[in-house]
Amino acid sequence: MDLWWTRDDKLGALSLADFISKGVVEGSIAEKANAVGMWKQIEMLSSSIGSPQSETNTFVRPSSTYGRMKYAVIQHGWTVMLLGQLGDQSRVYDRPRIKRHIAAYDVAWKEWQELSATQPSCSTLYKD
């Protein structure tokens, strides 16, 4: 949808209004859910990697879990932002869906922070 990369130094969007005006809100939301699905596959595959070097296993598995959690945070945050902006413009808010994604965002954010705090080889955010 939009070719900008999301980095760990900040999470956000360039212009939510552009996604609405182009009619790609649901496609963008689906794209984020698909990314989480890919990271789930990566995480599953990382568990099957058997390296004779334990340092590799210690890095690969938390890194893939970090990726899944990061993209879950992005998925839920993105959905809340887009649906909120859409509601601001139309004055019709999908409150059940927004509430569901806020709750999922809070869970994903907490898990992501806990992973970084408990796995020494895990990546961390540059800033919250």
C-alpha positions as CSV (number, residue, x, y, z in Angstrom):
1,M,0.0,0.0,0.0
2,D,2.6,2.5,1.1
3,L,6.3,1.7,0.6
4,W,7.6,3.4,3.7
5,W,9.4,1.1,6.1
6,T,8.5,1.1,9.8
7,R,11.6,1.2,12.0
8,D,11.9,0.5,15.7
9,D,12.7,4.2,16.4
10,K,9.1,5.2,16.0
11,L,5.7,3.8,15.0
12,G,3.3,5.9,13.0
13,A,1.9,6.7,9.6
14,L,2.7,9.4,7.1
15,S,-0.9,10.4,6.4
16,L,-3.9,8.4,7.4
17,A,-6.1,10.7,5.3
18,D,-4.3,9.4,2.2
19,F,-5.3,5.8,2.9
20,I,-8.9,6.9,3.4
21,S,-9.0,9.0,0.2
22,K,-7.5,6.2,-1.8
23,G,-10.0,3.7,-0.4
24,V,-7.3,1.4,0.9
25,V,-8.2,1.3,4.6
26,E,-9.3,-2.3,4.7
27,G,-6.5,-3.4,2.4
28,S,-4.0,-1.7,4.6
29,I,-5.5,-3.3,7.7
30,A,-5.4,-6.7,6.0
31,E,-1.8,-6.1,5.0
32,K,-0.8,-5.6,8.6
33,A,-2.6,-8.8,9.7
34,N,-0.8,-10.7,6.9
35,A,2.5,-9.4,8.2
36,V,1.7,-10.8,11.7
37,G,0.8,-14.1,10.0
38,M,4.2,-14.2,8.2
39,W,6.0,-13.5,11.5
40,K,4.1,-16.3,13.1
41,Q,5.5,-18.6,10.4
42,I,9.0,-17.2,10.9
43,E,8.7,-17.7,14.7
44,M,7.5,-21.3,14.1
45,L,10.4,-22.0,11.7
46,S,12.9,-20.5,14.1
47,S,11.9,-23.1,16.7
48,S,12.8,-25.8,14.3
49,I,16.3,-24.5,13.6
50,G,18.9,-26.6,15.4
51,S,22.2,-24.9,15.4
52,P,25.3,-26.5,17.1
53,Q,26.1,-23.0,18.3
54,S,23.8,-22.2,21.2
55,E,24.4,-18.5,20.7
56,T,22.6,-18.7,17.3
57,N,19.5,-20.3,18.9
58,T,19.6,-17.8,21.7
59,F,19.4,-15.0,19.2
60,V,17.2,-16.4,16.4
61,R,14.2,-17.5,18.5
62,P,13.8,-14.3,20.6
63,S,14.4,-12.2,17.4
64,S,11.6,-13.9,15.6
65,T,9.3,-13.6,18.6
66,Y,10.2,-9.9,18.8
67,G,9.3,-9.5,15.1
68,R,5.9,-11.1,15.6
69,M,5.2,-9.0,18.6
70,K,6.4,-5.8,16.9
71,Y,4.1,-6.4,14.0
72,A,1.2,-7.3,16.2
73,V,1.6,-3.9,17.9
74,I,1.8,-2.2,14.5
75,Q,-1.3,-4.2,13.3
76,H,-3.5,-3.2,16.2
77,G,-2.2,0.4,16.5
78,W,-2.6,0.9,12.7
79,T,-6.1,-0.4,12.8
80,V,-7.1,1.9,15.7
81,M,-5.5,4.9,14.0
82,L,-7.1,4.2,10.6
83,L,-10.6,3.4,12.0
84,G,-10.4,6.4,14.3
85,Q,-9.5,8.7,11.4
86,L,-12.2,7.2,9.3
87,G,-14.7,7.8,12.1
88,D,-13.5,11.4,12.5
89,Q,-14.2,12.0,8.8
90,S,-17.5,10.1,8.5
91,R,-18.7,10.6,12.1
92,V,-19.5,6.9,12.1
93,Y,-17.1,5.0,14.4
94,D,-16.8,1.2,14.5
95,R,-16.5,1.2,18.2
96,P,-16.6,-2.5,18.8
97,R,-13.7,-3.1,16.4
98,I,-11.7,-0.1,17.7
99,K,-12.1,-1.3,21.3
100,R,-11.1,-4.8,20.3
101,H,-7.9,-3.6,18.7
102,I,-7.1,-1.2,21.6
103,A,-7.3,-4.2,24.0
104,A,-5.2,-6.3,21.6
105,Y,-2.7,-3.5,21.3
106,D,-2.3,-3.2,25.0
107,V,-1.7,-6.9,25.4
108,A,0.8,-7.0,22.5
109,W,2.6,-3.9,23.8
110,K,3.0,-5.5,27.3
111,E,4.3,-8.8,25.9
112,W,6.7,-7.0,23.6
113,Q,8.1,-5.0,26.5
114,E,8.4,-8.0,28.7
115,L,10.2,-10.0,26.0
116,S,12.8,-7.2,25.6
117,A,13.2,-7.0,29.4
118,T,13.7,-10.7,29.8
119,Q,15.8,-11.7,26.8
120,P,19.2,-10.2,26.8
121,S,19.9,-11.0,23.1
122,C,16.6,-9.4,22.0
123,S,16.3,-6.2,20.1
124,T,14.7,-3.2,21.9
125,L,12.9,-0.1,20.8
126,Y,14.9,3.0,20.5
127,K,12.2,4.9,22.3
128,D,8.8,3.9,23.5
